[in-house]
Amino acid sequence: MFDFIVDGFQRAGVIDSFRSADKRLLLALDGVQYFSSQKIQGPCCSSKTHSNGKVSYSHTAVTPVLVKPGSDKVIPLAPEFIAPQDGREKQDCEINASLRWLENAVRCANLS
């Protein structure tokens, strides 16, 4: 759905209205946790062991938006979920999810 909406914004010129004087787009990324539990867990959950020994399980994502200085409007883009990655020993994190999102955006070139 995000790609469909961004494509419509591009065709309507909305994306171009967010470009700076040098024709660049400004992207802001932030992490958000949208689920946490010490009882419920699944294969896509991240886990955290607290100092008291309890473990909590959560779902988090990196949520990118296009911003324009001086504007109170943003254009939300597709999130990148932070989840266990196949073959990795360490847990996924905001930095890795952000890098995946940026690599995909460059590969798709949907914001060039």
The 8 nearest C-alpha neighbors of each residue, nearest first, counted from 0:
[[1, 3, 2, 4, 77, 5, 76, 6],
 [2, 0, 4, 3, 77, 76, 5, 75],
 [3, 1, 5, 0, 4, 6, 77, 76],
 [2, 4, 0, 6, 1, 5, 7, 8],
 [3, 5, 7, 1, 6, 2, 8, 0],
 [6, 4, 8, 2, 7, 3, 1, 9],
 [7, 5, 9, 3, 4, 8, 2, 10],
 [6, 8, 4, 10, 5, 9, 11, 3],
 [7, 9, 5, 13, 11, 6, 10, 14],
 [10, 8, 6, 12, 14, 7, 11, 13],
 [9, 11, 7, 8, 12, 6, 13, 14],
 [10, 12, 8, 9, 13, 7, 14, 6],
 [13, 11, 9, 15, 14, 10, 8, 16],
 [12, 14, 8, 16, 15, 11, 9, 17],
 [15, 13, 9, 17, 16, 12, 8, 18],
 [16, 14, 18, 17, 12, 13, 9, 22],
 [15, 17, 13, 14, 18, 12, 19, 67],
 [18, 16, 15, 14, 67, 24, 19, 13],
 [19, 17, 24, 22, 23, 15, 16, 20],
 [18, 20, 22, 23, 21, 24, 17, 67],
 [19, 21, 22, 18, 23, 17, 24, 16],
 [20, 22, 19, 23, 18, 24, 25, 17],
 [23, 21, 18, 19, 20, 24, 15, 17],
 [24, 22, 18, 19, 21, 25, 20, 17],
 [23, 25, 18, 26, 19, 17, 22, 65],
 [26, 24, 66, 65, 67, 23, 27, 18],
 [25, 27, 65, 64, 66, 24, 28, 63],
 [26, 28, 64, 63, 65, 25, 66, 29],
 [29, 27, 63, 62, 61, 64, 26, 30],
 [30, 28, 62, 61, 63, 31, 27, 60],
 [29, 31, 61, 60, 62, 93, 32, 59],
 [30, 32, 60, 59, 33, 61, 29, 62],
 [31, 33, 59, 58, 34, 60, 30, 57],
 [32, 34, 58, 59, 31, 35, 57, 60],
 [35, 33, 58, 57, 32, 36, 59, 56],
 [36, 34, 57, 56, 55, 58, 33, 37],
 [37, 35, 56, 38, 55, 39, 57, 34],
 [36, 38, 55, 56, 54, 39, 35, 53],
 [39, 37, 36, 40, 55, 56, 54, 35],
 [40, 38, 36, 37, 41, 56, 35, 55],
 [41, 39, 56, 44, 38, 42, 36, 57],
 [40, 42, 44, 43, 39, 56, 45, 57],
 [41, 43, 44, 40, 83, 45, 82, 56],
 [44, 42, 82, 41, 83, 45, 58, 40],
 [45, 43, 57, 41, 58, 42, 56, 40],
 [44, 46, 57, 56, 82, 58, 83, 43],
 [45, 47, 56, 55, 44, 57, 54, 48],
 [48, 46, 55, 54, 49, 56, 45, 57],
 [47, 49, 54, 53, 52, 55, 50, 46],
 [48, 50, 52, 51, 53, 54, 47, 55],
 [51, 49, 52, 48, 53, 54, 47, 55],
 [50, 52, 49, 53, 48, 54, 47, 55],
 [53, 51, 49, 50, 48, 54, 47, 55],
 [54, 52, 49, 51, 48, 55, 50, 37],
 [53, 55, 48, 47, 37, 49, 52, 46],
 [56, 54, 37, 47, 36, 46, 48, 57],
 [57, 55, 46, 36, 35, 45, 44, 40],
 [58, 56, 35, 34, 45, 44, 46, 36],
 [57, 59, 34, 44, 33, 32, 45, 35],
 [58, 60, 32, 81, 31, 33, 80, 57],
 [61, 59, 80, 81, 31, 79, 30, 62],
 [60, 62, 30, 79, 29, 78, 80, 31],
 [61, 63, 78, 29, 28, 30, 60, 64],
 [64, 62, 28, 76, 27, 75, 78, 61],
 [65, 63, 75, 74, 27, 76, 26, 73],
 [64, 66, 26, 74, 73, 25, 27, 75],
 [67, 65, 73, 25, 26, 64, 68, 27],
 [66, 68, 17, 70, 69, 25, 65, 73],
 [69, 67, 70, 66, 71, 25, 19, 17],
 [68, 70, 67, 71, 72, 66, 17, 73],
 [71, 69, 72, 67, 68, 66, 73, 17],
 [70, 72, 69, 73, 67, 68, 66, 74],
 [71, 73, 70, 74, 66, 67, 65, 69],
 [74, 72, 66, 65, 64, 75, 71, 67],
 [73, 75, 65, 64, 76, 66, 72, 5],
 [76, 74, 64, 63, 73, 65, 77, 62],
 [75, 77, 64, 63, 1, 78, 74, 62],
 [76, 78, 1, 79, 75, 63, 62, 2],
 [79, 77, 62, 61, 80, 63, 76, 60],
 [80, 78, 61, 60, 96, 100, 81, 62],
 [79, 81, 60, 82, 59, 61, 78, 96],
 [80, 82, 60, 59, 96, 91, 92, 79],
 [83, 81, 43, 91, 80, 45, 44, 84],
 [82, 84, 91, 90, 43, 45, 85, 44],
 [85, 83, 87, 82, 86, 91, 90, 88],
 [86, 84, 87, 83, 88, 82, 91, 90],
 [85, 87, 84, 88, 83, 89, 90, 91],
 [88, 86, 85, 89, 84, 90, 83, 91],
 [87, 89, 86, 90, 84, 85, 83, 91],
 [90, 88, 87, 91, 83, 84, 92, 86],
 [91, 89, 83, 92, 88, 45, 87, 84],
 [90, 92, 83, 82, 81, 95, 89, 84],
 [91, 93, 95, 94, 81, 96, 90, 82],
 [94, 92, 96, 95, 97, 61, 30, 81],
 [93, 95, 97, 96, 92, 98, 91, 99],
 [96, 94, 98, 97, 92, 93, 99, 91],
 [95, 97, 99, 93, 98, 94, 81, 79],
 [98, 96, 100, 94, 95, 99, 93, 101],
 [97, 99, 95, 101, 100, 96, 102, 94],
 [100, 98, 96, 102, 97, 101, 103, 95],
 [99, 101, 97, 103, 98, 102, 79, 104],
 [100, 102, 104, 98, 103, 99, 105, 97],
 [103, 101, 99, 105, 104, 100, 98, 106],
 [102, 104, 106, 100, 101, 105, 107, 99],
 [105, 103, 101, 107, 106, 102, 108, 100],
 [104, 106, 108, 102, 103, 107, 101, 109],
 [107, 105, 103, 104, 108, 102, 109, 101],
 [106, 108, 104, 109, 105, 103, 110, 102],
 [109, 107, 105, 111, 106, 110, 104, 103],
 [108, 110, 107, 111, 104, 105, 6, 106],
 [111, 109, 108, 104, 105, 24, 107, 14],
 [110, 108, 109, 105, 24, 23, 104, 107]]
